[in-house]
Amino acid sequence: MTQVYRGGQLYGTGRPARLTPHEVRTRTFDPRRRGADPDQVREFQAQLADELTDLHRQVRLLSQENDRIKRALRDWQTMHARECRPPNEGRW
């Protein structure tokens, strides 16, 4: 099935498809006359795959930190809501 793109993102997913480090390392290219040096291409692929690995790790860690902060905020809001009196306990 062909992937359909719209606005730089896969249509219907809400986010672009992510390349994995393995896909970068194993990608092959058709040979061309006077093409790039295969050793340089493989070296570049290795560097790019290493960077992707690091970026994926950072995203995972930041997502975990974000979840932790959200939980802490919800806990604080719950605690604060219990301690507060409702405003205007009078007639209005």
VOMI-751457 format. One record per residue (C-alpha): residue number from 1; x, y, z. Coordinates in steps of 0.001 Angstrom, whole numbers, plus 500000, padded with zeros to 6 digits. Example, Ala and Ser with C-alpha at 12.3 -4.5 7.8 and 13.67 -1.06 7.14 Angstrom:
% residues 2
fike	x	y	z
1	512300	495500	507800
2	513670	498940	507140
% end
This chain:
% residues 92
fike	x	y	z
1	500000	500000	500000
2	501320	503426	499077
3	501762	505938	501880
4	499870	509172	501303
5	501388	512358	502674
6	499592	515563	503473
7	501402	518576	504904
8	504549	516556	505525
9	502740	513983	507630
10	501250	510601	506934
11	497599	511191	506174
12	495375	510205	509058
13	498090	509563	511626
14	498682	513073	512939
15	502434	512539	512992
16	505148	511764	510478
17	506472	508230	510210
18	509676	507788	512204
19	512757	506249	510732
20	514389	503707	512955
21	518163	503470	513314
22	517960	499970	511819
23	516222	501317	508691
24	518937	503934	508264
25	521738	501405	508697
26	520273	498874	506278
27	518994	501216	503552
28	520462	500447	500144
29	520674	502693	497105
30	520753	501917	493411
31	524264	502190	491972
32	524883	505130	489663
33	527721	505973	487429
34	530030	508370	489232
35	527994	507833	492375
36	528990	508446	495965
37	531679	506400	497678
38	529896	503441	499329
39	532191	503604	502378
40	531316	507255	502939
41	527615	506486	502560
42	527827	503676	505133
43	529781	505931	507507
44	527133	508623	507160
45	524368	506068	507712
46	526083	504882	510887
47	526390	508452	512194
48	522780	509196	511366
49	521584	505958	512986
50	523567	506764	516149
51	522007	510235	516272
52	518531	508774	515769
53	519147	506320	518597
54	520116	509195	520883
55	517117	511294	519825
56	514695	508407	520382
57	516198	507920	523864
58	515829	511633	524644
59	512205	511663	523474
60	511445	508635	525658
61	513093	510236	528701
62	511334	513561	528159
63	508003	511793	527753
64	508566	509982	531051
65	509487	513253	532755
66	506429	514925	531284
67	504200	512148	532656
68	505838	512483	536080
69	505272	516251	536128
70	501638	515851	535043
71	501030	513354	537852
72	502656	515690	540381
73	500508	518597	539179
74	497323	516510	539425
75	498281	515421	542938
76	498965	519018	543961
77	495680	520211	542453
78	493774	517474	544269
79	495441	518333	547572
80	494873	522059	547064
81	491208	521585	546121
82	490559	519660	549347
83	492085	522411	551492
84	490217	525317	549890
85	486824	526459	551059
86	484280	527185	548369
87	484202	530926	547661
88	481169	533011	548636
89	479567	530739	551134
90	476959	533419	551548
91	473697	533800	549745
92	475213	534736	546388
% end
